[in-house]
Amino acid sequence: MHAITISEPGGPEALAWAEVPDPVPGEGEVLVEVTASAVNRADIMQRQGFYDPPPGASPYPGLECSGRVAALGPGVSGWSVGDEVCALLAGGGYAEKVAVPAGQLLPVPEGVGLKEAAALPEVVCTVWSNVFMVAHLRPGETLLVHGGSSGIGTMAIQLAKAVGAKVAVTAGTAEKLERCAELGADILINYREQDFVAEVKDATGGAGADVILDNMGAKYLDRNVQALAVNGRLAIIGMQGGRKGELNIGALLAKRGAVSATSLRARPLEEKAAIVAAVREHVWPLLAGGHVRPIVDRELPMSDAPEAHRVVEESGHIGKVLLVTS
């Protein structure tokens, strides 16, 4: 088979479409013939040499894919060769085939195409696990999403609205904010021109955000705490604004607030399987009912992974960028 390989860390040109050995599904794994994968920031970090795959994972980038079941490993039941699926991966999505633990496999939702299903597993599992399983967003509360036009952001908006929450977003252009509004965002904040702390407090009568989904890390840490409501929960899922920040414990105590920080890729298989099962129970019916949908900006051939990485790094896209095998 062919896969996108990384000969040495570097820019997008470090990605090469090369012939590699076929994966073999092990105990409890399913072999998927890949139709599409999606580009995530973690893939870019891996290409740059900052985010190695967990031990035992595929060395190729790609944290999600869609395709058809090609073979079942020992001990697998509930799936059949030919099933159309999408999958949460620890790596290996940028390839023609990938071996996936069966607990990380999902059926393609009703009403969603096979290619566009590749835009779902990573973002849905990230949003559901952080916003709902950890931060416990409830109907009537306010969610602040940083990077509202990203793949994570566009999904977070839709899921929060589906459960009856109010949504505030930050984005860097009027066009991106307009797309967020089309998805249901109530409070639109241009982070280049506006102070999100002041804007969120003004829009909530001074209360602040009950839950904040943050991809920036250190850069926004202090201001995120300022923007929290009493009993607010800050969920950090990225470090685009740096790794180390100063946390004002006094301000957090005054808010009776909580800060969580999670990653998905390196979690134990049983934890990822539990998240996938929760997503199938709670989110798949929303997709089948048309209440939530994947947002795909564009599709590129898998061999054009360098160009796809350039697009994502330039942040001009809205939603997800897909890589397709044919």
N, C-alpha and C positions, 0 to 999 in steps of 0.2 A: 504494500500500500504506500501512499504518499502522506506526508505530514509536514507541518511547518516546524522546522528545526531552528535552534539558536546556536550558531557555532561559537560565538563569544558575546558577552554583553555589549550593547551599543544602541545605536539608533534603529529606526525601522528597517534599514538595509541589512541588519543582522538576521532578519527573518528569511528563511529559504525554504521553498517547496521541494522536498527531497524524498527519495525512496527510502523507506525504513521497514523493519520487520513488522509483520502483522501481530497485533496483540492476541493473546490467548486468554479467554475468560477462566478465572480460577473458581474456587469454591465460593458459591453464593453470588457469582457475577454473571452479567449478561453482556454479550458482544453486540454492539450497536453499529450498524452501517450508517455513517453520518451523512445527513442531508445538509445541515447548516450548523454553524456555531455562532457565537456573538462575542464582540470585543468588550472586555471589561478593563478598568484601570489596573486591576491586579495583573493582567496579561502584559501591560506596558511595564509595570514594575519588574516582572519576571524577565522580560527582554533586556531591561537595563541592568539586571544583576542584583536587584534589591529584594526579590521575593521568590526564593527557591520553592519548588514543589515539596510537599511533605514526603517523608520517607515512604518508599514503595509506590508513589504516584507516578503517572506518566511524566516524562520529562518535557513533553510538548505543551505549549500554552493552550488555554481554552477551558473555562470553568463551567460551560453549559453547552448542550447540543440538542439537536433533534434528529430523528432518523427512524430506521426500522430495525427491529430485533433480527440479528443474523444467526445467533447461536446462543444456547443456554449452557452455563457452566454447571458443574455438579451441585446438587442441592437446591436448585432454583425451581420454584413452582409459581403459578399464577401468571406467567407470561408465555407467549408462544412466538415462534419464528414468524416474522412478517408483521407483528404488532407495530403500530406507529406510536412512537414514544418521544419524550424529551427527558433530559437527565441533568442532575446536578453533579458536577465533576470536581475532582481535586486536580485535574489536569488532563490534557489529551484531546480536547475538543477540536483543535485545529488539525484534523486528520480525517482520513477516509473511514477509519474504524476506531472504536474505543471500547475498552472493557469497563463496565460500570457495576458497582455493587447494586444488587437488585433493590435494596431499600432506598436508593436514590433515583429510582426510575418512576416516571409518571406517564400516564396515557396522554396523548395529545388531546387537549380539551375540545369539546364539541364547539363548533363554530370558529375554530382557530386553524389556520393552514399549517401544514407540516413544517415549512420553512420558518414561518414567523413564530412557531412554538419554541424555537431555539432562543428567543428573546425573553423567555419566561423564567426558567428555573432559578438562576442566580439572583435575579432582582426580586422575585416573589418570595423566595426563601429568606433573603436578607431583610426585606421589609416586614414580612409577617413575624419572623423570629424577634426582631428588635422592637418594632412599634407595638405589636400586639402581645407576644409571648413574654417579653421582658418589661416593656414600658406600660403595657396594659392600657392602651388608648381606649377611651370609652365614648359612647355617643354624647354629643354636646360639648366635648372638650375641644381644645384648639391644638392642632399639630403644626409646628414650624418645620418646613423641609428646606434645607440648604441644597442648592443645585436642583431646583424644581424641574428643570427641563431635561435632566439626565435620565438614563434608564431607571435608576433607583427612584428618582424624583417623580417621574411620570407615573410609576406604579404606586408610589406612596400616596400621591394625590388621590388616585382613583379608589384605592382600598379604604383610605380614611373617609372619603365621602360616602362610600358604600355602607359604612357602619354608622353614619350620621354625625361625623366630626366636622369641625370647621378647619380649613386649611390655609395656612400662610406659606408663601414660598419666596425664596430669593433666587434671582437670576441676573445675568449681566446685560441683557438687551431687551428692548421693548417687544421684539418678535418672540423671544423665548417666554416672556411673561404672558403674552397673548395666548400662546399655545397652552400654557399652564392654566389660564383662565378657561379655555375651551374644555379642559379636562375636569374643571370644577373648583379650581383654587379660588378662594374668597379674598385673600389679602395678597397683593402683588407688590414685591419690594425689589427695586433695582439696586443691588448691593454696591454698584459703582457710584450711585448718586444719593442713596438714602441710608440712614442708620437703621438697621433691622431691629435693634432693641427699642428705639423710640417708636417705630412704625407698628410693631407688634403690640406694644403697650397701648398706643393710641387706639388701635383697632379693637382691643379687648377691654376698654374702659379702665386701663391701668393694671389689669390682672396679669398679663403675660401669657406665655404658651405653656400648656399642660405637659406637652411632650415635644422635644426637639430631636429631629433626626439630622445628625451632623456628619459631614464627610471631610471637614477641614481640620479637625484636631486642635493643635496648639493655638493657632492663630485666632480661633473663635472661642476658646475655652472661657475666658473671663466674661465676654459679652454674652455668651450663651447662658451662663449662670444668671447674669443680670436680666435676661429676657424670660427666665423661667417664672411661672406662676408659683404660688405657695403649693407645696406638695408636687411640684413639677418633676419630670424625669427627662434627663438628657442622655440620649443614646448615641454614642460615638462609633462610627463605622469606617472612618477613613482618616488619613493623615496628610491630605493634600496641602494643608497649611502648617505642617511641621509636627514633630514627634513629642517635643517637650514644652510644656506650658506651666504656668503657675496657677494653682487652684486656690481661690479665696474661700477657705473653709468657713469663715464667719458668714459670708454671704450665702453659702450653701445651707448652713445651719438655720439662718434666718428664714430661708425658703422651705425648710424641711425637705430639701430636694435630694434627688438621687442621681448619680452618674454611673452609667454602665458603658463598657467598651467591649465589643465582640468582633471576632472574625469567624468566618464560616469554613474556609478551606481546610484548616488543620484540625477541625473538631473530630472526635471519635466517630466511627461509623454509626454507632447506635444513636448518637445525638443528631447527626444529619438525617438519619432515617426517621426520627421522631418529628423533626421539622418538616420533612417532605410529607409525612403522613398528615400533619396538621394542615399543610397547604392544600393537599388533595381534599381534605374534609371541608375546609372553610373557603378556599379561594376558587377551586375548580368550579363549583356551582355558580359563582359570580361571573366567571368567564363564559360558561355555557349559557348563562342568561343574558349575556351582552352588557352586563353592568361594568365590567372591567375588560380591558383589551391591551395586548402588547403594542407598544409604540415603536415602529421601525422607521428609521430615517432613510436607510439605503441598504442595498445588498451589493456585495462585491464577490468575485470569485475567490475561493480559498487561497489560491496562489497569489492573489493581490493583497495578502495580509499586511505587507509594508504600507501600502496606501491606506488601508483601513486604520492602521495605527496612527498615521499622520492625521487623518480626519478626527479621530477621537482626541488626540493630543492638542489639536487646535481648538477644540471645544465649540466648533461651529454647528454640531449636529444636535438634534432633538430626539430623545429616546435612544434606541439601540442601533448599532451598525452590525449587520450580519455578514458572515462569510459563508458562502455556499459552495458545495462540492461540484455541482453541475447546473 
